[in-house]
Amino acid sequence: MCGIFSVLRLTGDARKNRQRVYQLAKRLRHRGPDSYGMEVRLDDAGRQTFMVHKRLSIVAPGKSGDQPLFTDATKRTAFIANGEIYNHAELREKYGIVSENKSDCQVIGHLYEQHGPSFVSELDGMFAFVIEDRENDVIVAARDHMGKIPMYMANGKDGSVWFSSEMKTLHDDPGVANYEIFPPGHVYVKKGDAPATIERWYNPQWITDENYVPTKEANLEELRECVVDAVTKRLMADVPYAVLLSGGLDSSLITSIAVRQRKLAKNTYGADEPVHSFSIGIKGAPDLVAARKVAEQLGTIHHEVHFTPEEALDALPDVIWHLETFEQVRASVPMYLLSRHIKSLGFKMVLSGEGADELFGGYLYFHKAPNPAEFHAECRRKTMRLHQWDVLRANKSTMSWGIEVRTPLLSQQVIDLAMNMRPEDKMIDVNKKDADGRPYLEKYILRKAFDTPGDSYLPQEVLWRQKEQFSDGVGYDWVDGLAAHAELEVSDEDFARRAQRFPLHPPTTKEYYLLRSIFEEHFVTGFENGDCAYATCPFGKSIACSTPEAVCWDPEWEKSVGDISGRAVKNVHVAADKFDVKKDGTAATISATMTGVRERGVRVKARAVRGVPQQQARRGHVRFSGLRASPASKVLLL
């Protein structure tokens, strides 16, 4: 995992531009503290290419894995990459790739030279990369199937093209005309001065066909083997690594498999040593108790980190700066604090359990799914939007301290298996039991696949524990403390005027008023492209982490302001009776102004850009300049 930043076809003074690019790239230093490399090239017209790499060395540490990368000494194909290619050894052998550079990402340039941009589907891993084909004047960029590796793209006012791991390198540069998220599962190609194309390379039916409802019966053995294989592949590392163990089902399974498979994994560090596990919470938090129990059974070297609500509140501005969004903050703050501790002990990589709740309908609101088809549709929506939610949070919270996170449950193989499984096998019915007396809880299929008597993966009380969202599991005092802090920070008068302060989707709670205020200070207020920052963020009411579309499953949810806590699901969460979700009075008290909506190529004109001159705030945006969808492409707007 690293930080990449590329500016191609930039005009102007090359010396000053190098200084400018260097200063912008410094903002990615947290992503790559181990080494730094910059490749500079001038073409015949005097246009400049800058390819910058901030390295966090996990595989092939040392000079043999440094970037930028080239396929040979001529530097005809130059590229930078962020991520891990787990099948790089197989690809080297399959295609006869020979190189002194041992980086797993080295195969990217060679595969491009052999097969062109279509090679992307050969990669098994998480990645974002930029290639400059200097012989043919072609720029290629791509992002992995789920967007596990972040990437943004920008349009320069001078016709230059920009790519970056994080938008903080783009949001305030005066030469940037506009910027946006690079869509997951897509490949970008620009040949010469022709318009660029962007097309979907990851195009399974569950994504491309909105009406598709799978009919394949769940196979427990197949699912178990697929998950075990995904974890084993992600043990590839030449440096110390650990596992994040919250004590919930998903992280506990990942930990159990890692302990079992460590000696069998290829190219893993410390194969004969015990696995280290980490958990975090306020003292007495439910996650800490469950994590301790799992660690004891599995024999991990367990580290328990405690924090206070006050310490979490102190970190809010820094966390939002790293996240580059106002969503997922509740869960991100504990992960941020935990990552700092992990880094201090010398670990560079962690395994984590994100993905199962989206793939198998694990959130508590799925109890209210009206039918199998809608259950699948919601799994699809949640999974396709992960790059703006849990995947973003997992990557940026850990990388803020130079820690790489790997998420085996979001491997392409596990995703395709789960999303082609009939939804009837995922539906929740706690009043119904299987032949072994197990209730049909959330994620029943995943639990059952690893319920192996005589060869237990987990204690039964953990394997069949009710879903607890991470932000809740670390201690209810954190969630409640954040809400109480927002009450003190945001006056009733200011909150009553929220529609004027935030014309684009006014916040319905003081907590979100506060979080959005901090976000604006970082990325919106006074910046020419403040509306671009807002356009990268998701909006909409949520119940227990639902999509806005699923709020209609319960009339009471529609009447509320919403809350992402699992305790918001009445008669399901064990602590729901003690949690109050306020009624939504928004419609009666404010009149929000929507002046435009953008979903991937369409700009949002956000009038919440405080400090920007009115004539500038009123300006419109064109679509990402020079970008068009290929006639053969399958581009799906989320």
Secondary structure, DSSP 8 states (H G I E B T S, - for coil): -EEEEEEEEE-S-HHHHHHHHHHHHGGGGGG--SEEEEEEEE-TTS-EEEEEEEE---SS-SGGG-SSEESSTT-SEEEEEEEEETTHHHHHHHHT---S---GGGHHHHHHHHHGGGGGGG--EEEEEEEEETTTTEEEEEE-TT--S--EEEEETTS-EEEESSGGGTTT-TTEEEEEE--TTEEEEEETTS-EEEEES---HHHH-TT----B---HHHHHHHHHHHHHHTT--SS-EEEE--SSHHHHHHHHHHHHHTTTSSS-TTTTS--EEEEEESTT-HHHHHHHHHHHHHT-EEEEEE--HHHHHHTHHHHHHHHTSSSSHHHHHHHHHHHHHHHHTT--EEE--TTHHHHHT-SGGGGG--SHHHHHHHHHHHHHTGGGTHHHHHHHHHHTTT-EEE-GGGSHHHHHHHTTB-GGGT--EEEEE-TTS-EE-TTHHHHHHT--TTS-SS-HHHHT-----HHHHT-HHHHHHHHHHHHHHS-HHHHHTHHHH--SS--SSHHHHHHHHHHHHHHTTT-TTHHHHHHTS--S--BTT--GGGGGGSHHHHHB--B-SGGGSTTTSTTGGG----B--HHHH---------SSSS----TT-TTS-HHHHT----SSTTEE--TT------
